Amino acid sequence: MSLTEGIAREEGFYVLNSRAQRNNNPGNIDWGEYAQLHGASHGDPRFAVFPRQHKASRLFRRYFQGLSTAI
């Protein structure tokens, strides 16, 4: 299991109808300018809502690879 998969598991992404799953946001990335620049909307009070899960996953992986400093 990769680090990002483990975090997604801890955030409840693999639990049916969890907040992370409803938001297509496996890492529960906070809403903000950086998430918005990567296709997120603000439909949740705290966390970014992505149109598709792969967008959030890519952003999440980039953060842990050191390619981004903002989440």
Residue pairs with C-beta under 8 A, 6 or more apart in sequence:
1 9
3 64
4 26
4 27
4 57
4 60
4 61
4 64
7 26
7 27
7 60
8 14
8 20
8 26
8 27
8 60
11 18
11 20
11 26
11 27
11 28
12 18
12 19
12 20
12 21
13 20
13 21
13 25
13 26
13 27
14 21
15 21
19 28
19 44
19 47
20 26
20 27
20 28
20 47
23 43
23 44
23 47
23 48
23 49
23 50
23 56
24 49
24 50
24 51
24 52
24 53
24 55
24 56
25 40
25 47
25 48
25 49
25 50
25 53
25 56
26 53
26 56
26 57
26 60
27 56
27 60
27 63
27 71
28 47
29 35
29 40
29 47
29 48
29 56
29 59
29 60
29 71
30 46
30 47
30 48
30 71
31 40
31 42
31 44
31 46
31 47
31 48
31 49
32 48
32 70
34 68
34 70
34 71
35 48
35 50
35 59
35 71
36 42
36 48
38 50
38 55
38 59
39 50
39 51
39 55
40 48
40 49
40 50
40 55
40 56
41 48
41 49
41 50
41 51
42 48
42 49
43 49
48 56
50 56
59 68
59 71
60 71
62 68
63 69
63 70
63 71
